[in-house]
Amino acid sequence: MLDVSYEAPGERLAELVSSFYRLDFAGDHFSELERADRAQFRFQLKGHGEYHFADGTMSPSFPVTIIGPTTAPVLAKSNCPLSIFGWGMPTAGWVALMGNNAGAYVDKALDARHIFGDWIMEIRDELIAASDFAEQVEIGCLAAENIFRHKSTAPFEFTSLVDAWLISDGDPSVESLANQSGLSQRQLERMTKRYYGLPPKKLARKYRALRAAQSLAHGDSLDETGLALAFYDQSHLIREVKQFTGLTPGQLRSGQSTLTRATMKGRRALGGKVSPLVSES
């Protein structure tokens, strides 16, 4: 009843879009955890629902919804069939979109019409009328290029440095990031919280847990990925993975969450076409 398709954004949008995707759900009751993730731009083509964030707040899904970076799992719910087209946003894309407001929408959703007005609904109508996912990706690429027209304001140098740091090691050192960036610990914490939603240490924990979850879901050995030594013991692994995905390693291995399994499978299939931070987490 659930089908999720993914496509890489292409070279021109690679720094602003992590991947395009389409989700279709044919059932009457949808209730799935979305792991902690990067920001999302979503067009609700069919149906409606709601997002329940870790702090207890709830937001309805809007015809076009922007979701900021999430620091914990989000429960997505609906009582009708769904069709959603969207794209993930690397941090540079998120900041290019939101500018100085980026830090205000961590773990929150907002109605894209408040930013783009009727134009964004015209894009939604085009996506609904499209014949297939490939045509929707073409429409999405053109829309994204317009949406990110202020991309020159994005902190590409800083986010590239942080993204590389996040995948450089199973347990990257905050001190090494400070040395590479030339920023003080306080400056570094302020910037990562503003752009990524988390201070450096917890940001590293988030992506370490997501990388481990991706490996576990596919039956890979953490020893082979270099992540095994990043966790003190099995209980530490379980706590960290569950904090950021909402699932235990055992549940990931058994494929208990249909959405999580489809998400991880789709992103991994993009390996070599997108940043390893996307395909490996």
MOTATA-V550955 format. One record per run of one state. SS is the DSSP state (a for helix, b for strand, c for the rest). FROM is the first residue (numbers start at 1). LEN is the number of residues. Records with the same first field share a line. If there is no record, write none. Layout:
BEGIN
SS=FROM-LEN, FROM-LEN
END
This chain:
BEGIN
c=1-1, 8-3, 14-5, 26-4, 35-4, 47-3, 53-5, 61-3, 68-6, 79-3, 90-1, 106-3, 112-1, 117-1, 130-3, 148-3, 154-2, 167-7, 182-3, 197-3, 218-4, 226-2, 231-3, 246-3, 254-4, 269-2, 272-2, 275-1, 280-2
b=2-6, 19-7, 30-5, 39-8, 50-3, 58-3, 64-4, 74-5, 82-8, 109-3, 271-1, 274-1
a=11-3, 91-15, 113-4, 118-12, 133-15, 151-3, 156-11, 174-8, 185-12, 200-18, 222-4, 228-3, 234-12, 249-5, 258-11, 276-4
END
